[in-house]
């Protein structure tokens, strides 16, 4: 379990995860502006 948690934690702090988060936030902001 701890090994799985550390794996997900490392994935959450990876560079591509931050990129995905930034892209989702940008899409959400664009959607709110359109509405």
N, C-alpha and C positions, 0 to 999 in steps of 0.2 A: 504494500500500500504506500509506504513512504517513497519507494522507488518510483511508483506511478505519479505520485504527487510532485516529486522533484522534476520528473519529466515534463509534466504539464506546466510547472512553474517556469522551467527553462524555455519551453515553447512560447509561453506568454510573454517572456521578456526578449524574444528573438526580434530581429530587425523586421522580418516580413510580417510578424504579427502586428507590430506598430504601424506598418504601412497599411495593412488591412483595416485596422481601427481608424486610422486617419481617413481612409477612403470612405468607410461607412459613415463617419461623422460628416464628411463633406457632402455625401449624398443626402443625408438626413437634413442638413442645413439648407441645401438647395431645394429640397422638397418643401420645407417649411416656408421658404421665401416665395416659392411658386404659389403656395396656398395663401 
